[in-house]
Amino acid sequence: MNLTNHEKPIHAPGSIQPHGMLLVLEEPELKVLQVSSNINTYLGLQPQDLLGQPLSYLIDPQQAIAIAQQLTGENTRNPLKLSISTDRGKRYFDAIAYRTADEAIVELEPIDSPHETSFFSFHAAIAGIMSQIQSTSSLPEFLQLVAEEVRKLTGFDRVMVYQFDPTGAGCVVAETKRADLSPYLGLHYPATDIPQPARELYARCWLRFIPNISAPSVDLVTLNQQPVDLSLSILRSVDACCVEYHRNMGVAALLVIALMQEQQLWGLIACHHYTPKYLTSEVRIACKFLGQLASLELANKIRQQELSDRVKLKSLQSELIESISQASNIVEALIQPAPRLLSLTNATGAAVCLGNEISLVGATPSLEEVRSLIDWADTQVSDNLFATDFLPQIYPPSVEFKATASGLLLLRISKIRCYYILWFRPEVIQTVTWAGDPNSSFQLENGSIRLSPRHSFERWQETVKLKSLPWQSYELDSANDLKTAIVGVVLRKAEELAQINQELERSNRELAAFAYAASHDLKEPLRGIYNYSTILLEDYAALLDLDGVDCLQTIKSLSQRMETLIDALLRLSLLGKAQLNLQATNLNELLQQAIAVLFASRPDAQMSIRIPRCLPTIECDPVLVSEVFSNLMSNALKYNDKADPWVEIGDWERSGEPTIFYVRDNGIGIQAHHHETIFKLFKRLHSQEKYGGGTGAGLAIVKKIVELHGGKIWVESVPGAGATFYFSLQ
């Protein structure tokens, strides 16, 4: 598409407005290279009379020196009062001299008197305006006051303040006017009404003045035929498109003052008059100065408003972060109470996604719709912070839930872990009132689409759907700050957990070392107690009564039991320091050896052993794994009250998963609430007198060996119907 609207660059039209004269000079001699053709009107000279002549040909040497000083920057952009002698007497002018990249330019505007306006009256007027402006409490109040003061200074029929939105479209946010004129306040103007080149010139020059929009332009007569850059010119002629646009509005005179914020064009003060109207240079300077001061105050007002909003959000954010840092569950801390998370970005709904867990707050799409939205964001959104107030335009499925989520603010905390927070805003159907149909700015000519001045400025309403209220920059900042806080809290908790684990490992090592030393030292006196009890029973039993013999038998039995416990402790402590001796091990051979040892130690045991199929050969520590099978078979034999006890040993292979081994019996079984606790050290489910007693260390040792191999162990059982122990070894 070829989009054009100007025949010539608007900064170099080759002509000026007729209410002044313009000279283009070559430095350093200040020789006249170009001159406006209306010089005859003001001075009675022909352009050819001046071309090639020095500036002193036109004005006296002292005035030429003043012009030269202004060109050097010693007196910038303030008009000089000049007088020029003509055949019709002396004429007075306001003169402004400035330099472009290639030439020096002097602009002359005729005035009635050489006397300057009092600086003090000018200062007093501006100071009074500034005092009022600074006292305004809100941005709308401030802009309205600016419009009213500009109208007082200029006397224009209508003064408006435009504000540009991010798309470049404008809206009238303040207005003062003649009572009989129709209001423009609240009307929207498309971005095409002020093309980008015009915006750039406004940003550079602060002020544009057109006293008579219908006045014919005056050509520049030139020696070198080079177009001159008139970007900084006060007299620059008016583009035909601009002339037609304002004629269609009925405007005869125009004054535009730029409003800047952080070196960007924020808006315009646009003044319309419906008959030609001339302003003196002093008034224009005052307007320009007022525009510059208003821009400074504008930045303050916007900062104050944003600061107020930011302080409010910061307070909420601090409260939320404190809750997160103190909570054991981050999700709960985020969503309780729900309004806090929503207020953080002024949203109506939110979804907190941590892995597969998604929590919804407020008005949101369904859980599945949120999952699909996150899947889409994973592939289509690269930024960690993403916001749109027009989600259906980029994600069509969201039309189905436009009532809750036409606006989306997405915060990605971790893509790998799938940590997201999403905020939603509902569709807000808006009626935008344009100053005329904005689409009429385009016309098709010879296959090209051209910008064209609109012919109608009657109110034209457009209904905007599928959009939410826009997200503000400070709301995005608030979301981003929350991410930083969450990451910080998660990292801090991870560090705390690592420190706890490190401390726990150190404690475990010390405990294992103590258990080993204590157990080792206790074995010798226990052995002595056992031996002396045996000697007393063998050599002196006849000298004791029956109670004495029973006491000695009890001492002997207790010492045996204590030695068994100490042996278990020693074994467990050694496992804590053990290094696995991994090797390829045929479990069938290992199991046969374990069975042989079991029956050798219990020759009277009556239990059948079933092995449905051959076990695999795996990488493991054969000594330790043999102990696992021995312990589990021993328990199966011990805790069995059936007439025909049996135990079955097998494996369960799964594709791509570690092999699961099992030891199943038909014994007394284990109640469900003991399935976890039976693996704890010294946890016994029965009294010492039942089932031959036990140390309560066997299953703890089994679990330790399994975990050393990187596996896990668990039990399934029904009381009275046996138990099945499952374990993996990797």
Secondary structure, 3 states (H helix, E strand, C coil): CCEECCCCCCCCCCEECCCCEEEEEECCCCEEEEEECCHHHHHCCCHHHHCCCEHHHCCCHHHHHHHHHHHCCCCCCCCEEEEEEECCEEEEEEEEEEECCCCEEEEEEEECCCCCCCHHHHHHHHHHHHHHHHHCCCHHHHHHHHHHHHHHHHCCCEEEEEEECCCCCEEEEEEEECCCCCCCCCCEECHHHCCHHHHHHHHHHCEEEECCCCCCCEEEEECCCCCCCCCCCCCECCCHHHHHHHHHHCCCEEEEEEEEECCEEEEEEEEEECCCCCCCHHHHHHHHHHHHHHHHHHHHHHHHHHHHHHHHHHHHHHHHHHHHHHCCCHHHHHHCCHHHHHHCCCCCEEEEEECCEEEEEECCCCHHHHHHHHHHHHHHCCCCEEEECCHHHHCHHHHHHHHHHCEEEEEEEECCCCEEEEEEECCCCEEEEEECCHHHHEEEECCEEEECCCCCCCEEEEEECCCCCCCCHHHHHHHHHHHHHHHHHHHHHHHHHHHHHHHHHHHHHHHHHHHHHHHHHHHHHHHHHHHHHHHHHHHHHHHCCHHHHHHHHHHHHHHHHHHHHHHHHHHHHHHHHCCCCCEEEEHHHHHHHHHHHHHHHCCCCCCEEECCCCCCEEEECHHHHHHHHHHHHHHHHHCCCCCCCEEEEEEEEECCEEEEEEEEECCCCCCHHHCCHHHCCCCCCCCCCHHHCCCCCHHHHHHHHHHHCCCCEEEEECCCCCEEEEECCC
